[in-house]
């Protein structure tokens, strides 16, 4: 009892675990003022922004013209990306569905969550915040709890990132649909989210945004970039975001807060060499919030503020990352790259958690849980990119590389009893009857992975390209979850796997591109299989065909895809040997989707997607075949559009809006409960007084609809926010 109560009343973290500064907004304003004041006033050229493996030739480093993979996008329509190939490739030459949400969309929608940005992409749904701690998503029917930053995956041993993603330094959000193990190693079969960050330039620039809105939301974010005068060819960018909010949930305790700081440097010591250093540091204090509880097949929505925790329930998380990337052009045909990425962080949680509802639906039982967790990882990636013509006159862009990853995490969880509360009218602030906290789980996971990959983009002639790739992985993993009933340390697991990929791109006529592809994925098993030292990994494979059409050349693009994904070797609890698992399951997701992005007329922009999904269990020993996969709606769609006057007395004034529709979903894989369909209306009005100042007011959920936005399991169902108004003021230099 003593440890739990001391933790419940412990003061805020100090020292290495403290937030980046004191009160969030005051810190943001002070930092922004300093950054704006220090912005350099002169520069000769602009450095090319890097991306996830983008190749930049020296002659491009000073032109500043045209879109580059990972660089800024003008408007809502991106044309290039490196996420799918690790080369600067036109989207129309990529044989796999990839959607890009540019920064301009984030600004117009005033997005403050990664979830808000991903709403613009077809067949992508939010799937839970891990009790207010992180972000998880459903991509083409399958859950993913991690993502990549500038093409480098977050720590592979983490089941989730310990902080929610800040958007202050985000240039674009890219979603690669379907398996992507050929370049990224282990991953989920639904796809990969890649966050591309804003990079420095020698040309001075700065921006700062202040936001305020409903439920006590306050936020300041900014960025400043320019040359470092004392070093030739060196530029820096400093981005920050800091926010506080009470939220619409009835916590009764401290406000949620997050503080984010991201320095970045680019150095061109000579025309053929580029060195990038990017770092991110996030500190998050938030209420441990499981949301609403399902009962008798549904989640009551009579009171979306209902909270089953205590005011002192609290979560603290921190995440840190530093990436060093060096590129050198040996000549115009060969580029060498070396990237090293280090990640480390921790989280602490103390909370009462729901554990059951009585048969009458009047009382909710709870337990007290306390968790302390640490993690760290290092990732080294070495690549060579060659461009050449073969004797037959075919043009090749060949990529070869190897990757070494070492990761470790150690969460330690104890639990005890807590008082029950009313299911429909919980009284927060009651003092739980806490007994002795006992061990629930002591998990130690180590992963060492080596991957070797090869890829060739072959252009037979303009309009016909073939992409071939293969990756060989070998891994050694210790996954030891000590519990009161299972204290035995399992043997280390050894894994070997091959991930092939093939894709064909054909342009029968200039506005139309057709493609087809086969891609695969794998994930090492973390399940403990009785008498099996190295169980086979979970695997995924996808067949996809699609098309891209420029409805208006260079302005508006429509893309469509049909796909089928099989996920095999899914583990389930062993019904005979408690504490062990068996590999028995297979799941399938198939569907159709379409996305649109661009400009219909000057000033009239649009982005959106529509998706149909048939995602179900196809074979399992315990789960009924035909059960729907959780949180995956059959039908969903979103559309967002804005118009800004280009001349006359209303020049600079704009308005817009959008609709998001999500069909009903099952909340768990056993299909014991559903959450209903919903449609949400959003709108904005904004005025750019001149290139320096921008004022905007955004409204979300204008009809004040009650709905579940993110189902996770019976005891974790996050309701969507009610009618919310957000005002913002942006200054740019």
VMD Tcl script that draws the C-alpha trace (Angstrom):
set ca {
  {0.00 0.00 0.00}
  {2.77 2.39 0.88}
  {4.42 2.30 -2.54}
  {1.14 2.80 -4.37}
  {0.00 5.74 -2.27}
  {3.38 7.40 -2.43}
  {3.30 7.05 -6.20}
  {-0.18 8.49 -6.30}
  {0.96 11.66 -4.60}
  {4.46 11.90 -6.00}
  {5.49 15.35 -7.28}
  {6.18 16.13 -10.91}
  {9.36 14.67 -12.39}
  {12.51 16.72 -12.24}
  {15.91 16.40 -13.76}
  {16.27 14.10 -16.74}
  {12.64 13.07 -16.59}
  {11.19 16.56 -16.41}
  {9.23 18.32 -19.13}
  {11.23 20.56 -21.39}
  {10.20 23.62 -19.41}
  {7.75 24.92 -16.85}
  {4.23 25.97 -17.77}
  {3.74 24.82 -21.34}
  {2.40 27.89 -23.07}
  {4.71 30.33 -21.33}
  {7.62 28.15 -22.40}
  {6.39 28.05 -25.99}
  {6.01 31.81 -26.30}
  {9.40 32.46 -24.74}
  {11.13 29.95 -26.97}
  {9.42 31.20 -30.10}
  {10.38 34.77 -29.32}
  {13.99 33.77 -28.91}
  {14.02 31.76 -32.10}
  {12.43 34.53 -34.13}
  {14.92 37.02 -32.77}
  {17.87 34.79 -33.67}
  {16.73 34.01 -37.21}
  {19.64 34.72 -39.61}
  {19.07 37.43 -42.16}
  {21.01 36.27 -45.16}
  {21.78 33.18 -47.19}
  {22.89 32.36 -50.68}
  {20.97 29.17 -51.48}
  {18.65 26.59 -50.05}
  {19.78 23.18 -48.91}
  {17.78 20.24 -50.21}
  {15.62 18.63 -47.53}
  {16.38 14.94 -46.97}
  {13.81 12.22 -46.61}
  {13.73 8.55 -45.82}
  {16.63 7.54 -48.02}
  {16.16 10.26 -50.63}
  {18.99 10.59 -53.10}
  {19.99 14.18 -53.81}
  {22.44 14.97 -56.58}
  {24.78 17.86 -56.01}
  {23.43 19.91 -58.89}
  {19.99 19.88 -57.26}
  {21.14 21.28 -53.96}
  {20.90 24.91 -55.02}
  {18.06 24.97 -57.52}
  {15.13 24.90 -55.08}
  {12.73 24.18 -57.95}
  {10.27 21.31 -58.26}
  {9.01 18.90 -55.64}
  {11.43 16.47 -54.01}
  {10.59 13.30 -52.13}
  {10.29 14.35 -48.52}
  {10.36 18.06 -49.34}
  {7.53 20.61 -49.09}
  {4.39 20.12 -51.18}
  {2.63 23.04 -52.84}
  {-1.08 22.52 -52.19}
  {-2.73 19.21 -51.36}
  {-1.24 17.05 -54.13}
  {2.15 15.40 -53.70}
  {3.89 13.91 -56.73}
  {7.00 12.23 -55.31}
  {7.91 10.03 -52.36}
  {10.74 7.85 -51.06}
  {8.71 5.82 -48.55}
  {7.97 2.89 -50.87}
  {11.39 2.61 -52.56}
  {13.94 4.62 -50.53}
  {14.64 6.50 -53.74}
  {13.21 9.78 -54.98}
  {10.42 8.24 -57.07}
  {7.35 9.71 -58.71}
  {4.18 8.42 -57.06}
  {2.89 7.32 -60.44}
  {5.98 5.07 -60.78}
  {5.34 3.32 -57.43}
  {3.66 -0.11 -57.76}
  {1.90 0.08 -54.40}
  {-0.73 2.37 -52.91}
  {0.83 5.32 -51.10}
  {-1.05 8.38 -49.90}
  {0.51 11.67 -48.80}
  {-1.01 14.25 -46.43}
  {1.01 17.47 -46.97}
  {1.65 20.11 -44.33}
  {-0.79 22.51 -46.00}
  {-3.62 20.12 -45.13}
  {-2.47 20.01 -41.50}
  {-2.50 23.81 -41.41}
  {-5.93 24.22 -43.01}
  {-7.51 21.60 -40.75}
  {-5.55 22.84 -37.71}
  {-4.62 19.24 -36.94}
  {-3.09 18.71 -33.53}
  {-3.19 14.88 -33.54}
  {-1.68 12.37 -35.94}
  {-5.15 10.84 -35.96}
  {-6.56 14.04 -37.48}
  {-4.06 13.91 -40.35}
  {-4.71 10.23 -41.10}
  {-8.47 10.81 -41.34}
  {-7.75 12.05 -44.88}
  {-6.54 8.61 -46.04}
  {-8.81 5.77 -47.16}
  {-9.05 2.56 -45.10}
  {-7.14 4.05 -42.16}
  {-8.92 4.26 -38.80}
  {-7.84 5.24 -35.27}
  {-7.75 2.16 -33.05}
  {-7.04 3.37 -29.52}
  {-4.67 5.58 -27.59}
  {-3.37 2.88 -25.20}
  {-5.21 4.62 -22.35}
  {-4.21 8.12 -23.47}
  {-0.55 7.24 -23.90}
  {0.12 6.65 -27.59}
  {-1.41 6.24 -31.07}
  {-2.57 3.04 -32.77}
  {-4.27 2.60 -36.14}
  {-6.10 0.12 -38.32}
  {-4.56 -0.03 -41.82}
  {-6.52 -2.10 -44.29}
  {-8.06 -4.04 -41.42}
  {-4.91 -4.76 -39.37}
  {-3.72 -2.97 -36.26}
  {-0.37 -1.19 -36.19}
  {1.08 0.38 -33.05}
  {4.26 1.87 -34.44}
  {5.42 4.04 -37.34}
  {8.55 5.39 -39.02}
  {10.17 8.82 -38.88}
  {12.08 9.84 -42.01}
  {12.09 6.22 -43.12}
  {13.49 4.75 -39.89}
  {11.17 2.56 -37.82}
  {10.63 3.35 -34.18}
  {12.12 0.90 -31.69}
  {11.15 -2.60 -32.88}
  {10.83 -3.98 -29.35}
  {8.19 -1.44 -28.33}
  {4.58 -2.55 -28.69}
  {3.71 1.15 -28.72}
  {5.48 4.51 -28.61}
  {5.32 5.92 -25.04}
  {4.22 9.39 -26.19}
  {1.66 10.69 -28.64}
  {3.06 12.17 -31.82}
  {3.44 15.94 -32.10}
  {2.99 17.57 -35.51}
  {5.13 20.70 -34.99}
  {7.98 19.50 -37.22}
  {5.98 17.39 -39.68}
  {6.38 18.20 -43.38}
  {4.13 15.43 -44.63}
  {2.51 12.21 -43.41}
  {2.78 9.29 -45.81}
  {0.90 5.99 -45.65}
  {2.28 3.02 -47.57}
  {-0.55 0.49 -47.85}
  {0.15 -3.21 -47.38}
  {3.26 -5.15 -46.29}
  {6.60 -3.33 -46.46}
  {9.15 -5.75 -44.99}
  {11.34 -5.78 -48.10}
  {12.84 -2.43 -47.04}
  {11.78 -2.00 -43.43}
  {12.16 -5.46 -41.90}
  {9.59 -6.60 -39.38}
  {6.23 -4.88 -39.61}
  {2.47 -5.25 -39.70}
  {0.73 -6.44 -42.89}
  {-1.67 -3.50 -43.13}
  {0.98 -0.95 -44.02}
  {3.45 1.62 -42.77}
  {2.95 5.19 -41.58}
  {6.02 7.32 -42.33}
  {6.32 10.80 -40.83}
  {8.58 13.06 -42.88}
  {10.01 15.96 -40.90}
  {10.72 19.56 -41.86}
  {14.38 20.05 -42.71}
  {16.71 23.07 -42.47}
  {17.42 25.49 -45.28}
  {20.02 28.18 -45.75}
  {17.22 30.57 -46.66}
  {16.00 32.16 -43.40}
  {12.43 31.45 -42.37}
  {10.36 31.30 -39.20}
  {6.78 30.67 -38.15}
  {4.84 30.61 -34.91}
  {1.24 29.58 -34.19}
  {-0.85 30.17 -31.07}
  {-4.00 28.08 -30.66}
  {-6.82 28.10 -28.16}
  {-10.16 26.42 -28.02}
  {-12.79 24.36 -26.29}
  {-12.19 22.40 -23.09}
  {-9.22 24.49 -22.04}
  {-7.02 23.66 -25.02}
  {-3.96 25.92 -25.38}
  {-1.03 25.33 -27.67}
  {2.02 27.15 -29.04}
  {4.19 25.79 -31.79}
  {6.89 27.24 -33.99}
  {9.90 26.65 -36.17}
  {12.88 28.72 -37.25}
  {15.46 27.85 -39.90}
  {18.48 29.43 -41.49}
  {22.22 29.33 -42.03}
  {24.75 29.04 -39.22}
  {27.08 31.94 -40.18}
  {30.25 30.52 -38.67}
  {30.25 27.29 -40.74}
  {30.05 27.24 -44.53}
  {27.16 25.11 -45.81}
  {25.64 24.51 -42.37}
  {21.96 25.18 -41.71}
  {19.72 24.49 -38.72}
  {16.03 24.26 -37.90}
  {14.52 24.31 -34.43}
  {10.89 23.25 -34.04}
  {8.82 23.05 -30.89}
  {5.29 22.36 -29.75}
  {3.83 22.68 -26.27}
  {0.21 22.26 -25.21}
  {-2.11 21.91 -22.22}
  {-5.72 20.77 -22.19}
  {-8.35 19.70 -19.70}
  {-10.23 17.69 -22.41}
  {-13.97 17.00 -22.40}
  {-13.50 13.92 -20.19}
  {-14.44 14.23 -16.50}
  {-11.01 13.52 -15.02}
  {-11.19 15.87 -12.04}
  {-7.41 16.00 -11.88}
  {-4.47 17.82 -13.50}
  {-4.62 18.79 -17.16}
  {-2.97 16.78 -19.91}
  {0.22 18.33 -21.26}
  {2.86 17.56 -23.86}
  {6.16 19.30 -24.66}
  {8.11 18.63 -27.84}
  {11.44 19.94 -29.16}
  {13.14 18.96 -32.42}
  {16.51 20.38 -33.53}
  {17.78 19.50 -37.01}
  {21.02 20.31 -38.85}
  {22.17 19.92 -42.45}
  {25.78 20.36 -43.55}
  {27.10 20.39 -47.13}
  {30.90 20.36 -46.73}
  {31.24 19.97 -50.50}
  {28.84 19.63 -53.47}
  {28.81 15.82 -53.31}
  {28.44 15.28 -49.55}
  {25.49 15.83 -47.24}
  {25.27 15.24 -43.51}
  {21.98 15.38 -41.62}
  {21.41 15.33 -37.87}
  {17.81 15.16 -36.63}
  {16.65 14.82 -33.05}
  {13.30 14.75 -31.23}
  {12.50 14.96 -27.52}
  {8.97 14.54 -26.13}
  {7.65 14.72 -22.57}
  {4.03 13.87 -21.86}
  {1.89 14.04 -18.71}
  {-1.63 12.74 -19.23}
  {-4.52 11.20 -17.39}
  {-4.66 7.42 -17.67}
  {-7.93 7.18 -19.58}
  {-9.48 3.91 -20.73}
  {-12.60 5.59 -22.05}
  {-15.99 3.87 -21.86}
  {-16.87 0.26 -21.09}
  {-18.94 -2.07 -23.26}
  {-21.89 -3.94 -21.74}
  {-24.39 -6.31 -23.34}
  {-23.03 -5.82 -26.83}
  {-22.78 -2.04 -26.93}
  {-21.04 0.97 -25.38}
  {-23.45 3.36 -23.60}
  {-23.18 6.90 -25.00}
  {-25.55 8.67 -22.62}
  {-22.55 10.40 -20.97}
  {-19.33 10.57 -23.00}
  {-17.59 12.37 -20.10}
  {-17.96 9.32 -17.83}
  {-14.63 8.40 -16.24}
  {-13.91 5.27 -14.21}
  {-10.52 6.29 -12.90}
  {-9.38 8.52 -10.04}
  {-8.18 12.13 -10.19}
  {-4.70 11.01 -9.17}
  {-4.49 8.36 -11.91}
  {-1.57 9.55 -13.98}
  {0.72 8.71 -16.84}
  {4.18 10.11 -17.57}
  {6.06 9.19 -20.73}
  {9.16 10.39 -22.48}
  {10.64 9.49 -25.86}
  {13.93 10.57 -27.40}
  {15.49 9.98 -30.79}
  {18.64 11.10 -32.61}
  {19.44 10.23 -36.23}
  {22.69 10.86 -38.08}
  {22.64 10.35 -41.86}
  {25.59 10.88 -44.22}
  {25.37 10.69 -48.03}
  {28.19 10.92 -50.54}
  {28.00 10.93 -54.34}
  {31.00 8.94 -55.51}
  {30.04 10.02 -59.01}
  {26.84 10.80 -60.89}
  {25.94 7.08 -60.92}
  {26.76 5.94 -57.38}
  {25.67 7.26 -53.98}
  {26.68 5.82 -50.61}
  {24.66 6.32 -47.43}
  {25.12 5.59 -43.76}
  {22.42 6.16 -41.14}
  {22.63 5.59 -37.40}
  {19.56 6.01 -35.21}
  {19.37 5.86 -31.42}
  {16.16 5.80 -29.40}
  {15.50 5.68 -25.69}
  {12.71 6.52 -23.28}
  {10.49 5.39 -20.45}
  {7.02 5.62 -18.99}
  {5.38 5.38 -15.59}
  {1.71 4.77 -14.94}
  {-0.45 4.46 -11.84}
  {-4.17 3.98 -12.36}
  {-7.33 2.17 -11.44}
  {-8.48 0.02 -14.34}
  {-11.84 -1.54 -15.14}
  {-11.91 -5.32 -14.76}
  {-15.59 -6.31 -15.04}
  {-19.26 -5.36 -14.93}
  {-21.82 -7.25 -12.86}
  {-24.71 -9.03 -14.55}
  {-27.19 -6.30 -13.67}
  {-25.00 -3.59 -15.22}
  {-24.92 -1.54 -12.02}
  {-21.39 -2.03 -10.68}
  {-17.97 -1.89 -12.30}
  {-15.11 -3.69 -10.59}
  {-11.61 -2.24 -10.76}
  {-7.99 -3.09 -10.07}
  {-5.02 -0.88 -9.29}
  {-2.05 -1.12 -11.67}
  {1.38 0.45 -11.47}
  {3.90 0.14 -14.32}
  {7.47 1.32 -14.80}
  {9.08 0.74 -18.19}
  {12.30 1.62 -19.98}
  {13.51 0.98 -23.53}
  {16.44 1.71 -25.81}
  {17.50 0.69 -29.30}
  {20.08 1.44 -31.95}
  {19.67 0.99 -35.70}
  {22.51 1.13 -38.24}
  {21.70 1.15 -41.96}
  {24.25 1.11 -44.79}
  {23.19 1.52 -48.42}
  {24.53 1.94 -51.94}
  {22.39 3.40 -54.73}
  {23.50 2.86 -58.33}
  {22.05 4.16 -61.59}
  {23.11 2.54 -64.84}
  {22.01 1.29 -68.24}
  {22.38 -2.39 -69.10}
  {23.52 -3.70 -72.53}
  {19.88 -3.86 -73.66}
  {19.37 -0.16 -73.00}
  {17.19 -0.67 -69.91}
  {17.59 1.94 -67.17}
  {18.27 0.62 -63.64}
  {18.03 2.27 -60.23}
  {19.48 -0.38 -57.94}
  {19.55 -0.25 -54.14}
  {21.56 -2.58 -51.91}
  {21.88 -2.33 -48.17}
  {22.11 -4.03 -44.82}
  {20.65 -3.11 -41.46}
  {21.60 -4.04 -37.90}
  {19.13 -3.44 -35.08}
  {19.53 -3.95 -31.33}
  {16.60 -3.26 -29.02}
  {15.70 -3.76 -25.37}
  {12.73 -2.99 -23.15}
  {11.80 -3.80 -19.56}
  {8.32 -3.02 -18.24}
  {7.58 -4.05 -14.63}
  {3.93 -4.14 -13.57}
  {2.32 -4.73 -10.18}
  {-1.36 -4.78 -9.30}
  {-3.72 -4.82 -6.36}
  {-7.34 -4.47 -5.42}
  {-9.41 -1.29 -5.75}
  {-12.95 -0.36 -4.81}
  {-15.82 -0.85 -7.23}
  {-17.84 2.08 -8.59}
  {-21.24 2.59 -10.13}
  {-21.28 1.61 -13.81}
  {-23.50 4.51 -14.91}
  {-22.62 7.07 -12.23}
  {-19.03 6.57 -11.03}
  {-18.00 8.91 -8.24}
  {-14.49 10.14 -8.91}
  {-12.32 11.14 -6.02}
  {-13.24 8.17 -3.84}
  {-10.25 6.70 -2.02}
  {-9.71 3.13 -3.23}
  {-9.10 0.40 -0.72}
  {-5.60 -0.53 -1.77}
  {-4.04 -3.72 -0.56}
  {-0.56 -4.99 -1.17}
  {0.62 -4.60 -4.74}
  {1.87 -7.88 -6.16}
  {3.69 -8.86 -9.32}
  {1.58 -8.97 -12.45}
  {4.32 -9.08 -15.08}
  {8.08 -8.58 -15.32}
  {8.91 -8.50 -19.02}
  {12.38 -8.43 -20.53}
  {12.69 -8.35 -24.28}
  {15.90 -8.23 -26.30}
  {16.07 -8.26 -30.08}
  {19.09 -8.41 -32.35}
  {18.27 -8.33 -36.06}
  {20.38 -8.34 -39.21}
  {18.77 -7.69 -42.58}
  {20.20 -7.66 -46.10}
  {18.08 -6.23 -48.89}
  {18.27 -5.67 -52.65}
  {15.98 -3.70 -54.92}
  {16.03 -2.82 -58.61}
  {13.74 -0.37 -60.40}
  {14.00 -1.26 -64.08}
  {12.68 1.07 -66.75}
  {12.30 -0.88 -69.99}
  {11.04 2.19 -71.81}
  {9.10 5.31 -70.76}
  {5.82 4.07 -69.36}
  {6.84 0.51 -68.42}
  {8.77 -0.25 -65.24}
  {9.44 -3.33 -63.13}
  {10.34 -3.22 -59.43}
  {12.00 -6.26 -57.90}
  {13.11 -6.59 -54.29}
  {14.04 -9.16 -51.69}
  {15.18 -9.02 -48.07}
  {16.90 -11.68 -45.98}
  {16.56 -11.37 -42.19}
  {18.03 -13.24 -39.30}
  {17.15 -12.40 -35.73}
  {17.77 -13.51 -32.18}
  {15.16 -12.64 -29.58}
  {14.64 -13.14 -25.87}
  {11.04 -12.61 -24.77}
  {10.76 -13.44 -21.07}
  {7.51 -12.47 -19.37}
  {7.80 -13.55 -15.76}
  {4.45 -13.86 -13.99}
  {3.41 -15.41 -10.66}
  {2.26 -18.53 -12.53}
  {5.07 -18.66 -15.10}
  {8.51 -17.90 -13.57}
  {10.50 -20.00 -16.05}
  {12.81 -18.28 -18.50}
  {12.20 -19.49 -22.06}
  {15.01 -20.20 -24.52}
  {16.06 -17.50 -26.94}
  {14.28 -17.54 -30.28}
  {16.09 -17.63 -33.61}
  {14.41 -16.37 -36.75}
  {15.27 -16.41 -40.41}
  {13.01 -15.09 -43.11}
  {12.81 -14.00 -46.72}
  {10.59 -11.09 -47.84}
  {10.17 -10.82 -51.63}
  {8.48 -8.07 -53.59}
  {7.57 -7.59 -57.22}
  {5.69 -4.78 -58.92}
  {4.87 -3.67 -62.44}
  {3.96 -0.12 -63.54}
  {2.47 0.64 -66.98}
  {1.32 3.94 -68.44}
  {-0.79 3.12 -71.50}
  {-1.41 6.84 -72.01}
  {-0.03 9.88 -70.25}
  {-2.80 10.71 -67.72}
  {-3.27 7.04 -66.68}
  {-0.98 4.71 -64.72}
  {-1.80 1.06 -64.01}
  {0.13 -1.14 -61.58}
  {0.15 -4.51 -59.88}
  {2.27 -5.85 -57.04}
  {2.98 -8.67 -54.63}
  {4.46 -7.74 -51.24}
  {5.17 -9.53 -47.96}
  {5.77 -8.87 -44.27}
  {6.88 -10.68 -41.13}
  {6.82 -10.12 -37.38}
  {8.83 -12.22 -34.86}
  {6.60 -14.14 -32.46}
  {6.49 -12.85 -28.90}
  {4.23 -15.72 -27.87}
  {5.65 -18.50 -25.67}
  {5.06 -21.81 -27.47}
  {5.45 -24.97 -25.35}
  {8.50 -27.02 -26.35}
  {9.18 -24.77 -29.36}
  {12.31 -22.65 -29.07}
  {11.93 -20.74 -32.35}
  {8.30 -20.53 -33.48}
  {7.68 -19.38 -37.04}
  {7.11 -15.63 -37.40}
  {3.75 -14.10 -38.14}
  {3.65 -13.42 -41.87}
  {1.61 -11.35 -44.26}
  {1.32 -11.25 -48.03}
  {-0.61 -8.93 -50.30}
  {-1.71 -8.90 -53.91}
  {-2.73 -5.44 -55.15}
  {-3.77 -3.87 -58.44}
  {-4.43 -0.18 -58.87}
  {-4.54 2.89 -61.06}
  {-3.68 6.57 -60.86}
  {-5.34 9.11 -63.12}
  {-4.54 12.80 -63.48}
  {-8.05 14.21 -63.77}
  {-6.53 17.64 -64.30}
  {-2.90 17.48 -65.47}
  {-0.44 18.63 -62.79}
  {-3.29 19.61 -60.45}
  {-5.74 16.84 -59.48}
  {-5.04 13.11 -59.11}
  {-7.40 10.20 -58.44}
  {-5.98 6.86 -57.28}
  {-7.78 3.55 -56.80}
  {-6.74 0.09 -55.63}
  {-8.07 -3.41 -55.05}
  {-6.17 -5.66 -52.64}
  {-6.14 -8.93 -50.76}
  {-3.99 -9.51 -47.66}
  {-3.46 -12.84 -45.85}
  {-2.04 -12.86 -42.33}
  {-0.78 -16.25 -41.14}
  {0.78 -17.84 -38.05}
  {-1.38 -15.81 -35.66}
  {-0.82 -16.93 -32.05}
  {-3.60 -17.69 -29.56}
  {-3.71 -18.80 -25.90}
  {-3.08 -22.49 -25.33}
  {-6.26 -23.95 -23.75}
  {-4.37 -26.91 -22.25}
  {-1.11 -25.40 -21.03}
  {-1.85 -22.18 -19.17}
  {0.71 -19.47 -19.75}
  {1.62 -20.74 -23.21}
  {0.34 -20.08 -26.72}
  {-0.25 -22.02 -29.89}
  {0.02 -20.87 -33.50}
  {-3.28 -21.54 -35.16}
  {-4.80 -18.49 -36.79}
  {-5.19 -16.99 -40.23}
  {-6.87 -13.69 -41.11}
  {-7.79 -12.10 -44.40}
  {-8.52 -8.55 -45.48}
  {-9.68 -7.63 -48.96}
  {-11.25 -4.52 -50.32}
  {-11.41 -1.51 -52.57}
  {-10.37 2.09 -52.01}
  {-10.01 5.39 -53.76}
  {-8.24 8.64 -52.90}
  {-8.27 12.09 -54.44}
  {-5.99 15.08 -53.86}
  {-5.25 18.33 -55.61}
  {-6.77 21.54 -56.91}
  {-9.98 21.68 -58.92}
  {-9.74 25.39 -59.75}
  {-7.24 28.03 -58.63}
  {-7.80 28.32 -54.87}
  {-10.19 25.33 -54.67}
  {-8.40 22.35 -53.06}
  {-9.63 18.89 -52.14}
  {-8.38 15.75 -50.39}
  {-10.23 12.62 -49.35}
  {-10.72 8.90 -49.63}
  {-13.32 6.16 -49.68}
  {-12.86 2.55 -48.64}
  {-14.64 -0.80 -48.62}
  {-13.17 -3.50 -46.38}
  {-13.92 -7.18 -45.84}
  {-11.64 -8.13 -42.93}
  {-12.28 -11.38 -41.09}
  {-10.88 -14.45 -39.37}
  {-10.51 -17.24 -41.91}
  {-9.08 -20.00 -39.71}
  {-8.60 -20.30 -35.96}
  {-8.89 -22.97 -33.29}
  {-10.76 -20.79 -30.81}
  {-12.18 -17.81 -32.71}
  {-15.10 -18.44 -35.02}
  {-14.17 -18.29 -38.68}
  {-15.99 -15.36 -40.25}
  {-15.63 -13.08 -37.23}
  {-14.86 -9.51 -38.26}
  {-11.48 -8.05 -37.34}
  {-11.83 -5.41 -34.59}
  {-12.17 -1.68 -35.31}
  {-12.35 -2.29 -39.10}
  {-15.52 -0.83 -40.67}
  {-16.93 -2.27 -43.87}
  {-17.37 1.22 -45.31}
  {-15.68 4.53 -44.52}
  {-15.06 7.78 -46.29}
  {-13.75 11.31 -45.75}
  {-13.69 14.46 -47.85}
  {-12.16 17.85 -47.07}
  {-12.18 20.91 -49.34}
  {-11.24 24.57 -49.03}
  {-11.55 27.63 -51.24}
  {-9.48 30.79 -50.96}
  {-10.25 33.91 -52.98}
  {-7.37 34.71 -55.32}
  {-8.18 38.37 -56.02}
  {-10.56 41.26 -55.43}
  {-11.63 42.70 -52.09}
  {-11.88 39.20 -50.53}
  {-8.36 38.20 -51.53}
  {-6.81 36.08 -48.76}
  {-10.16 35.08 -47.26}
  {-11.00 31.37 -47.36}
  {-13.45 28.84 -46.07}
  {-13.91 25.10 -46.21}
  {-15.24 22.00 -44.58}
  {-15.42 18.29 -44.64}
  {-17.29 15.17 -43.69}
  {-16.01 11.94 -42.16}
  {-18.13 8.79 -42.15}
  {-17.16 5.54 -40.43}
  {-19.39 2.48 -40.45}
  {-20.15 0.29 -37.46}
  {-17.29 -1.79 -36.10}
  {-16.81 -4.69 -33.74}
  {-14.74 -3.80 -30.72}
  {-12.98 -7.15 -30.24}
  {-12.04 -10.15 -32.31}
  {-14.62 -12.35 -30.57}
  {-17.28 -9.89 -31.81}
  {-18.97 -9.60 -28.40}
  {-19.87 -5.93 -28.91}
  {-20.24 -3.27 -31.60}
  {-19.79 0.47 -31.79}
  {-22.13 2.36 -34.06}
  {-21.53 4.21 -37.31}
  {-21.10 7.96 -37.26}
  {-20.80 10.95 -39.57}
  {-18.86 14.02 -38.42}
  {-19.00 17.47 -40.00}
  {-16.08 19.92 -39.75}
  {-15.58 23.45 -41.09}
  {-13.08 26.30 -41.22}
  {-12.86 29.99 -42.04}
  {-9.50 31.70 -42.38}
  {-7.95 34.94 -43.50}
  {-4.40 35.50 -44.65}
  {-3.97 39.20 -44.02}
  {-0.70 39.14 -45.95}
  {2.07 36.58 -46.34}
  {3.00 37.19 -42.71}
  {-0.25 36.78 -40.76}
  {-2.93 34.07 -40.85}
  {-6.01 33.84 -38.64}
  {-8.31 30.80 -38.63}
  {-11.28 29.37 -36.75}
  {-12.04 25.66 -37.08}
  {-15.05 23.75 -35.85}
  {-15.16 19.97 -35.41}
  {-18.22 17.79 -34.97}
  {-20.58 20.65 -35.78}
  {-23.66 18.51 -35.13}
  {-22.35 17.52 -31.66}
  {-22.67 13.83 -32.53}
  {-21.96 11.24 -29.82}
  {-19.87 8.34 -31.08}
  {-17.01 6.00 -30.29}
  {-13.96 7.09 -32.25}
  {-11.46 4.48 -31.11}
  {-12.55 1.00 -29.92}
  {-9.77 -1.11 -28.42}
  {-11.35 -3.79 -26.20}
  {-14.30 -4.18 -23.82}
  {-12.84 -1.79 -21.24}
  {-11.16 0.69 -23.62}
  {-13.42 2.66 -25.96}
  {-12.51 6.30 -26.52}
  {-15.45 8.56 -27.39}
  {-15.07 11.24 -30.03}
  {-14.97 14.84 -28.85}
  {-18.23 16.82 -28.90}
  {-18.59 20.15 -30.73}
  {-15.16 21.75 -30.55}
  {-13.99 25.20 -31.66}
  {-10.33 26.02 -32.21}
  {-8.90 29.46 -33.06}
  {-5.36 30.03 -34.27}
  {-3.07 32.92 -35.13}
  {0.06 32.31 -37.21}
  {2.97 34.66 -37.86}
  {5.43 33.80 -40.65}
  {8.72 35.28 -41.74}
}
mol new
graphics top color blue
foreach p $ca { graphics top sphere $p radius 0.5 }
foreach p [lrange $ca 0 end-1] q [lrange $ca 1 end] { graphics top cylinder $p $q radius 0.2 }
display resetview
